[in-house]
Amino acid sequence: MNMRQQLFSEKELAALAKKFREQSGKNKSEVARELGVHRATVSAAEERPELSLTKLRLRIIETYSSFKVEGPLYLLTKRST
């Protein structure tokens, strides 16, 4: 997957956070301790993209990968009447 200049959904960010945490060799408890959150919050950030945990997902990605996340970017579309 080429991740240069690509937009990601919350579901994709959650999957990337999990992927990079696992690649770093850290378990959820270690990440929680290092980032100052509860283990359950790390789990929710990785497994429940419908929850508003974007900032934590971005912190996990930036801490445990070589990527910097730039954004946010929101798409506005005209409602049909």
N, C-alpha and C positions, 0 to 999 in steps of 0.2 A: 504494500500500500504506500503510495507516494503521498506524504503528508505536508508537502510544501504548499503554502497558500491555499489551504482547503478549508471549507466550512464544515462544521460538525454539529449534529443534533445533540440534545441532552443524552439520548440513549447511546450515541457513539462516544461522547465524552466520558460517560460512566464506564463503558467498556475499555476505553483507553486508560482511564485511571487505574482500573483493575490490572490491565495488561502491564503497565509500567511498574506498578507496585510489585507484582509477581516477578517481573524480570529483575527487579532490584534485590530480590531475595528476602524482602521484608514481609512479615505477616501483618494482619490488620491491627493487632495489639501494638506492635512496634511503631507502625505508622501513626496510630492514634496518640501514642505517648509523644512521639517526635513533633506532631502537629498540634498537640494540646487539645485534642477532642476525645470523645468516647469511642470505644471500639465499634459500638452499634452505629454510630454516625458514619464511620468509615464504611462499614458494611452497607448502609443505606445509600451512600454516595455512589457505590459501585453497583449495587443491585436494584435500586429503585429510581430510575431516571425521571419518573413523574414527580419526585420530590424536588423542592427548590434547594439544591445543594451545589449549585454551579461553582461558587467560590471555592468550596472544598475540593471539588473535582479538579479545578484548575490548579490549586495548590499541590495536589497529589501529582498531577501530570508534570508540573514544572519542577517539583522537588525530586522526582524519581525518573526523569528522562532528560534528554538533552534539548527538549523543546521549550520554547517560550510561547505562551498562549496570548494572542492579541484579540481584543474584542471589548465589549460584546458587539454583536451585529444582529439587528432585528429586522426582519422583512415585513413591511406593511403592504397589504394588498387591499384593493378596493372591494368592499362587500357588494355582493349582488343584491339588487333591490327587487 
